[in-house]
Amino acid sequence: MNLKSMLEEKLTPIAYKLATNKVLIAIRNGLALSMPLVMAGSLLMIIASFPVQQWKDWLKLTGIATYLWKGVDSSFGLVSLVAAFGIAYDFAKQHDVDGISAGIISIGSFITLTPFVQDKEQGMAGVPTKFLGASGLFVAIIIALLSTLIFIWFIKRNIQITLPDTVPPAVARSFSGIIPGIVIISAWLVLFAVLEASGLPNLHLLIQEVLGKPVSLFTNNLLGTCVVAGLNGLFWFVGVHGADTVHTFFGPTWTANIQANMDAFMAGKPLPYIVTNPFMMNFVYLGGGGATLGLVIVLAVLARRKGASKQAKALVPITFAPGIFNINEPTIFGVPIVLNFKLLIPFVVTPIVNAIITYTTMSIGLVPLTMAMATWTMPPVLSGFFVTGSIRGSILQVVLIIIDVLIYMPFVLNLEQGYKKMEMENGEVK
């Protein structure tokens, strides 16, 4: 059995099952729902911490800095709360039940299991933003999925309050969620009380120990990061969305890491994590999965040469501009990269090389660690400055792009020869 047959017969079915798994789809879509908050918080952080001391002094003097940091807490600090709703909503919709009711119950469950901060002098209680932000993501995911499964069980068995058809749908939906909502929130309340009465840590801390630490031990080191980058490339190679398949497992950890870096930055402490969401998206995957920006640059240069193949010239307009914005589906399916063994090695190896170089330069202090989130479509050089707050982040991206071009170059040259040979055989070249 050759390598191509093995990948098609062994890896493709696994990748397909993961890519179509309802739980993973719900987690992916639910986390994506919080992206506007993440971007708003990151932008406010960049404004508040722009690396010009006179600017920061002025913001502090005028009091504007206080409001900017409040904006950070009020946006990025609500990621888990939004995820609790979004995951439950999407999971319920996939099972053809009311997503809004499921999402609201999930939020209630999440808050129920989150310890309050008490102010006895003022007679007030509040929810700490620490657990509403990325630190609470693991609990948000688990609560959203389990609460929604229970909600689905009730609805599918018609254990709900049913109102006549004359009642407005919005009102009817709210009543249908009363019975499962009472049961679900009461169950989580009992769990919270048991943990507290037993002197055990709250569920957030328990989950971080049970799930968070094993995952972080794998992803917060260079070897684990390289494995994840390689698996992402292999899944893309067989035609399955690598990020949706692999990153669903590790994305919450990377998001929690960037939140921890942001918190440390605001507190004036050293940033604790190298591997974060922007580390992967803005340095490892330059141009998208497989770090294909290097590929499209080489292809664009070759297409300008005299005697270039017609296919190369046709591919440049549909691959180069999207590639600059890290959109590489046209490259993956247009070149194509899927099951094209001429490009398997650079497609898998290039992100790993990027990970090694980025991890090394950040670990020895040549480049600052990431402390903000950029949109995945933000072009390199600009995103490097945005996520690190330093021009050194941009310089690193330029160096990585040059290296990626050099890695892809011999393979793309070979690919171009294949294009020209095929065109000659078809009589397209005279």
C-alpha positions as CSV (number, residue, x, y, z in Angstrom):
1,M,0.0,0.0,0.0
2,N,1.6,3.3,-1.1
3,L,1.4,6.5,1.0
4,K,-1.4,8.0,-1.0
5,S,-3.6,5.0,-0.6
6,M,-2.8,4.8,3.1
7,L,-3.8,8.5,3.6
8,E,-7.0,8.1,1.7
9,E,-8.0,4.9,3.4
10,K,-6.9,5.5,7.0
11,L,-6.7,9.3,7.6
12,T,-9.5,10.6,5.5
13,P,-12.3,8.7,7.3
14,I,-11.0,9.8,10.7
15,A,-10.7,13.4,9.5
16,Y,-14.2,13.3,8.1
17,K,-15.7,12.0,11.3
18,L,-14.0,14.7,13.3
19,A,-14.9,17.5,10.9
20,T,-18.6,16.5,10.9
21,N,-18.8,15.8,14.6
22,K,-21.7,17.8,16.1
23,V,-19.9,18.5,19.4
24,L,-16.8,19.8,17.6
25,I,-18.8,21.9,15.2
26,A,-20.7,23.5,18.1
27,I,-17.5,24.3,20.0
28,R,-16.0,25.8,16.8
29,N,-19.1,27.9,16.0
30,G,-19.7,28.9,19.6
31,L,-16.2,30.2,20.1
32,A,-16.3,32.1,16.8
33,L,-19.3,34.0,18.2
34,S,-17.0,35.7,20.7
35,M,-14.6,37.0,18.0
36,P,-16.1,40.6,17.9
37,L,-15.4,40.9,21.6
38,V,-11.9,39.5,21.3
39,M,-11.1,42.0,18.5
40,A,-12.6,44.9,20.4
41,G,-10.6,44.1,23.5
42,S,-7.4,43.6,21.6
43,L,-7.8,46.9,19.8
44,L,-8.4,48.8,23.0
45,M,-5.4,47.1,24.6
46,I,-3.2,48.2,21.7
47,I,-4.4,51.8,22.0
48,A,-3.8,51.7,25.8
49,S,-0.4,50.2,25.6
50,F,1.0,51.7,22.3
51,P,4.8,51.5,22.7
52,V,5.4,55.2,23.0
53,Q,6.0,56.3,26.7
54,Q,4.7,59.8,26.1
55,W,1.4,58.4,24.8
56,K,1.0,56.1,27.7
57,D,1.8,58.9,30.2
58,W,-0.8,61.2,28.5
59,L,-3.5,58.5,28.7
60,K,-2.7,57.9,32.4
61,L,-2.6,61.7,33.1
62,T,-6.0,62.3,31.5
63,G,-7.6,59.2,33.0
64,I,-8.4,57.8,29.6
65,A,-6.3,54.7,30.3
66,T,-8.7,53.6,33.0
67,Y,-11.6,53.6,30.6
68,L,-9.6,51.8,27.9
69,W,-8.7,49.0,30.3
70,K,-12.3,48.8,31.5
71,G,-13.2,48.3,27.8
72,V,-10.7,45.4,27.6
73,D,-12.3,43.7,30.6
74,S,-15.8,44.4,29.3
75,S,-15.0,42.7,25.9
76,F,-12.3,40.1,26.1
77,G,-13.4,39.5,29.7
78,L,-16.7,38.0,28.5
79,V,-15.5,35.4,26.1
80,S,-16.5,32.4,28.2
81,L,-20.0,33.8,28.9
82,V,-20.6,34.3,25.1
83,A,-19.1,30.9,24.4
84,A,-21.5,29.3,26.9
85,F,-24.4,30.7,24.9
86,G,-23.0,30.2,21.5
87,I,-22.0,26.5,21.9
88,A,-25.3,25.6,23.5
89,Y,-27.2,27.5,20.8
90,D,-25.4,25.8,17.9
91,F,-25.5,22.3,19.5
92,A,-29.3,22.6,20.1
93,K,-29.9,23.8,16.6
94,Q,-28.1,20.8,15.2
95,H,-30.6,18.7,17.0
96,D,-33.5,20.7,15.8
97,V,-34.5,22.1,19.1
98,D,-34.8,25.8,20.3
99,G,-31.2,27.2,20.4
100,I,-32.1,30.4,22.2
101,S,-33.6,28.7,25.2
102,A,-30.7,26.2,25.3
103,G,-28.3,29.1,25.2
104,I,-30.0,31.1,28.0
105,I,-30.1,28.0,30.2
106,S,-26.4,27.4,29.5
107,I,-25.6,31.0,30.6
108,G,-27.6,30.5,33.8
109,S,-25.8,27.2,34.5
110,F,-22.4,28.8,33.9
111,I,-23.2,31.6,36.3
112,T,-24.6,29.2,38.8
113,L,-21.3,27.3,38.9
114,T,-19.2,30.4,39.0
115,P,-18.3,31.7,42.6
116,F,-19.4,35.2,43.5
117,V,-17.3,37.9,44.9
118,Q,-18.9,39.2,48.2
119,D,-18.7,42.7,49.5
120,K,-20.2,42.4,53.0
121,E,-19.9,46.1,53.8
122,Q,-21.9,47.1,50.8
123,G,-24.2,44.1,50.9
124,M,-23.3,43.3,47.3
125,A,-22.2,40.3,45.2
126,G,-20.6,40.1,41.8
127,V,-19.2,37.7,39.3
128,P,-15.4,38.0,38.8
129,T,-14.4,38.7,35.2
130,K,-11.6,36.2,35.6
131,F,-14.0,33.3,35.2
132,L,-16.1,35.1,32.6
133,G,-13.1,35.6,30.4
134,A,-10.9,32.9,28.8
135,S,-10.0,31.3,32.1
136,G,-13.5,29.9,32.2
137,L,-13.6,28.5,28.7
138,F,-13.2,24.8,29.7
139,V,-16.1,25.1,32.1
140,A,-18.2,27.0,29.5
141,I,-17.6,24.3,26.9
142,I,-18.5,21.4,29.3
143,I,-21.5,23.2,30.8
144,A,-22.9,24.2,27.4
145,L,-22.7,20.7,26.0
146,L,-24.0,18.9,29.1
147,S,-26.8,21.4,29.7
148,T,-27.9,21.2,26.1
149,L,-27.9,17.4,26.0
150,I,-30.2,17.4,29.0
151,F,-32.3,20.1,27.4
152,I,-32.6,18.1,24.2
153,W,-33.6,15.0,26.2
154,F,-36.5,16.9,27.8
155,I,-37.7,18.5,24.6
156,K,-37.4,15.3,22.5
157,R,-39.6,13.5,25.1
158,N,-42.0,16.4,25.2
159,I,-41.4,17.0,28.9
160,Q,-42.2,20.7,28.6
161,I,-45.0,23.2,28.9
162,T,-46.9,23.3,25.6
163,L,-49.0,26.3,24.8
164,P,-51.7,26.6,22.1
165,D,-50.7,27.5,18.6
166,T,-52.4,30.9,19.0
167,V,-49.7,31.9,21.5
168,P,-46.8,33.9,19.9
169,P,-43.8,31.6,19.1
170,A,-41.4,33.6,21.3
171,V,-43.7,33.2,24.3
172,A,-44.2,29.5,23.6
173,R,-40.5,28.9,23.4
174,S,-39.8,30.6,26.7
175,F,-42.5,28.4,28.4
176,S,-41.1,25.2,26.8
177,G,-37.8,25.8,28.5
178,I,-39.1,26.3,32.0
179,I,-39.2,22.6,33.1
180,P,-35.8,21.6,31.7
181,G,-34.3,25.0,32.8
182,I,-35.4,24.4,36.4
183,V,-34.0,20.9,36.4
184,I,-30.7,21.8,34.8
185,I,-29.9,24.9,36.8
186,S,-31.0,23.1,40.0
187,A,-28.7,20.2,39.2
188,W,-25.7,22.5,38.7
189,L,-26.6,24.4,41.9
190,V,-26.5,21.1,43.9
191,L,-23.1,20.4,42.4
192,F,-21.8,23.9,43.4
193,A,-23.1,23.4,46.9
194,V,-21.6,20.0,47.3
195,L,-18.2,21.2,46.2
196,E,-18.3,24.2,48.5
197,A,-19.6,22.2,51.5
198,S,-16.8,19.6,50.9
199,G,-14.2,22.3,50.9
200,L,-13.2,21.5,47.4
201,P,-12.2,24.1,44.7
202,N,-14.9,25.4,42.5
203,L,-15.6,23.7,39.2
204,H,-13.5,26.2,37.2
205,L,-10.4,25.3,39.2
206,L,-11.1,21.6,39.2
207,I,-11.6,21.6,35.4
208,Q,-8.3,23.5,34.9
209,E,-6.5,20.8,36.9
210,V,-8.2,17.8,35.3
211,L,-8.4,19.0,31.7
212,G,-6.6,22.2,31.3
213,K,-3.2,21.1,32.6
214,P,-2.9,17.9,30.5
215,V,-3.8,19.8,27.3
216,S,-1.5,22.7,28.2
217,L,1.4,20.4,29.0
218,F,1.0,19.2,25.4
219,T,0.4,22.5,23.7
220,N,2.6,24.8,25.7
221,N,5.9,23.3,24.5
222,L,7.7,23.3,21.2
223,L,7.2,19.6,20.5
224,G,3.5,19.6,21.1
225,T,3.1,22.8,19.0
226,C,5.0,21.1,16.1
227,V,2.8,18.0,16.3
228,V,-0.3,20.2,16.2
229,A,1.0,22.2,13.2
230,G,1.9,18.9,11.4
231,L,-1.5,17.3,12.0
232,N,-3.2,20.5,10.8
233,G,-1.3,20.1,7.5
234,L,-2.0,16.4,7.2
235,F,-5.8,16.9,7.6
236,W,-5.8,19.8,5.1
237,F,-3.8,17.5,2.7
238,V,-6.6,15.0,2.6
239,G,-9.2,17.7,2.0
240,V,-10.5,18.2,5.5
241,H,-10.4,21.6,7.2
242,G,-7.4,21.2,9.5
243,A,-8.3,24.1,11.8
244,D,-11.8,22.9,12.4
245,T,-10.5,19.4,13.1
246,V,-7.3,19.8,15.1
247,H,-7.6,23.3,16.6
248,T,-11.0,22.6,18.2
249,F,-9.2,20.6,20.8
250,F,-6.4,23.1,21.5
251,G,-8.0,26.4,20.7
252,P,-9.5,27.0,24.2
253,T,-6.0,26.6,25.7
254,W,-4.5,29.0,23.3
255,T,-7.3,31.5,24.0
256,A,-6.8,31.1,27.7
257,N,-3.1,31.7,27.3
258,I,-3.5,35.0,25.4
259,Q,-6.0,36.1,28.1
260,A,-3.4,35.3,30.8
261,N,-0.8,37.2,28.8
262,M,-3.1,40.2,28.6
263,D,-3.8,40.0,32.3
264,A,-0.1,39.9,33.1
265,F,0.5,42.8,30.7
266,M,-2.1,44.9,32.4
267,A,-0.6,44.1,35.8
268,G,2.9,45.0,34.6
269,K,4.1,41.4,35.1
270,P,6.1,39.1,32.8
271,L,3.9,37.4,30.2
272,P,3.6,33.7,31.1
273,Y,2.9,31.9,27.7
274,I,4.7,31.7,24.4
275,V,2.1,29.5,22.5
276,T,-1.1,31.4,22.1
277,N,-3.8,31.9,19.5
278,P,-2.0,34.7,17.7
279,F,1.3,32.8,18.0
280,M,-0.3,30.1,15.9
281,M,-2.5,32.2,13.6
282,N,-0.1,35.1,12.9
283,F,3.3,33.4,12.9
284,V,3.0,29.7,12.4
285,Y,0.3,29.8,9.7
286,L,1.4,32.7,7.6
287,G,-1.0,32.7,4.7
288,G,-3.2,30.0,6.3
289,G,-2.8,26.3,7.0
290,G,0.4,25.0,5.6
291,A,1.9,28.6,5.8
292,T,1.1,28.9,2.1
293,L,2.0,32.6,1.7
294,G,5.5,31.4,0.7
295,L,3.9,29.2,-2.0
296,V,1.8,31.9,-3.5
297,I,4.7,34.4,-3.5
298,V,6.9,31.9,-5.4
299,L,4.0,31.1,-7.8
300,A,3.4,34.9,-8.4
301,V,7.1,35.4,-9.2
302,L,7.2,32.4,-11.6
303,A,4.1,33.5,-13.4
304,R,5.7,36.8,-14.3
305,R,8.6,35.0,-16.1
306,K,8.6,34.6,-19.9
307,G,7.4,31.2,-20.8
308,A,5.5,30.6,-17.6
309,S,2.7,28.1,-17.7
310,K,-0.8,29.2,-18.4
311,Q,-2.0,27.5,-15.2
312,A,0.5,29.4,-13.1
313,K,-0.6,32.7,-14.6
314,A,-4.3,31.7,-14.0
315,L,-3.7,30.7,-10.4
316,V,-1.9,33.9,-9.3
317,P,-5.0,36.2,-9.3
318,I,-7.1,33.8,-7.3
319,T,-4.4,32.8,-4.8
320,F,-2.1,35.8,-4.2
321,A,-4.5,38.4,-2.9
322,P,-6.5,36.0,-0.7
323,G,-3.1,34.6,0.6
324,I,-2.1,38.0,1.8
325,F,-5.1,37.9,4.0
326,N,-4.5,34.3,5.2
327,I,-7.3,32.9,3.1
328,N,-5.8,29.9,1.4
329,E,-8.7,27.7,0.3
330,P,-8.2,28.9,-3.4
331,T,-4.6,27.7,-3.0
332,I,-5.4,24.4,-1.4
333,F,-8.1,23.4,-3.9
334,G,-6.9,25.4,-6.9
335,V,-3.2,24.5,-7.2
336,P,-4.2,21.9,-5.8
337,I,-2.5,20.9,-2.6
338,V,-5.1,18.3,-1.6
339,L,-3.5,14.9,-2.3
340,N,-0.8,16.5,-4.4
341,F,2.3,14.7,-3.2
342,K,4.6,17.2,-4.9
343,L,3.6,19.6,-2.2
344,L,3.1,17.4,0.8
345,I,6.6,17.9,2.4
346,P,6.6,21.7,2.3
347,F,2.9,22.0,3.3
348,V,3.5,20.0,6.5
349,V,7.1,21.1,7.2
350,T,6.8,24.9,6.7
351,P,4.5,25.6,9.6
352,I,6.7,23.4,11.8
353,V,9.7,25.4,10.8
354,N,7.8,28.6,11.6
355,A,6.8,27.3,15.0
356,I,10.4,26.4,15.8
357,I,11.8,29.8,14.8
358,T,9.0,31.8,16.5
359,Y,9.1,29.8,19.7
360,T,12.9,30.1,19.9
361,T,13.1,33.8,19.2
362,M,10.3,34.5,21.7
363,S,11.8,32.2,24.4
364,I,15.2,33.9,24.3
365,G,13.6,37.4,24.2
366,L,14.5,38.5,20.7
367,V,10.8,39.0,20.0
368,P,8.2,40.0,22.6
369,L,5.5,37.4,23.5
370,T,2.0,38.0,22.1
371,M,-0.3,40.1,24.2
372,A,-3.2,40.9,21.9
373,M,-5.4,39.2,19.3
374,A,-5.5,40.2,15.7
375,T,-8.1,39.0,13.2
376,W,-6.9,35.9,11.3
377,T,-7.3,37.9,8.1
378,M,-5.0,40.7,9.1
379,P,-2.0,40.7,6.7
380,P,1.5,39.8,8.0
381,V,3.8,42.5,9.1
382,L,0.8,44.5,10.3
383,S,-0.4,41.7,12.5
384,G,3.1,41.0,13.8
385,F,3.2,44.5,15.3
386,F,-0.4,44.3,16.5
387,V,-0.1,41.1,18.5
388,T,3.3,41.8,20.0
389,G,3.2,45.6,20.3
390,S,6.6,45.7,18.8
391,I,8.2,46.2,15.3
392,R,10.2,43.1,16.1
393,G,7.1,41.1,15.7
394,S,6.8,42.5,12.1
395,I,10.5,41.8,11.4
396,L,10.1,38.2,12.5
397,Q,7.2,37.7,10.1
398,V,9.3,39.1,7.3
399,V,12.1,36.7,8.1
400,L,9.5,33.8,8.3
401,I,8.1,34.7,4.9
402,I,11.5,34.7,3.3
403,I,12.3,31.3,4.8
404,D,8.9,30.0,3.7
405,V,9.6,31.1,0.2
406,L,12.9,29.3,0.2
407,I,11.3,26.1,1.5
408,Y,8.5,26.2,-1.1
409,M,10.6,27.3,-4.0
410,P,12.1,24.0,-5.3
411,F,8.8,22.2,-4.9
412,V,6.8,25.0,-6.8
413,L,9.5,24.9,-9.5
414,N,8.9,21.2,-9.9
415,L,5.2,21.8,-9.9
416,E,5.6,24.5,-12.6
417,Q,7.5,22.0,-14.7
418,G,4.6,19.6,-14.4
419,Y,2.2,22.4,-15.5
420,K,4.3,23.2,-18.6
421,K,4.7,19.5,-19.5
422,M,1.0,18.9,-19.3
423,E,0.3,21.9,-21.4
424,M,2.8,20.8,-24.0
425,E,1.2,17.3,-24.1
426,N,-2.2,18.9,-24.6
427,G,-0.9,21.1,-27.4
428,E,-1.5,24.3,-25.5
429,V,2.2,25.4,-25.9
430,K,3.6,25.9,-29.3
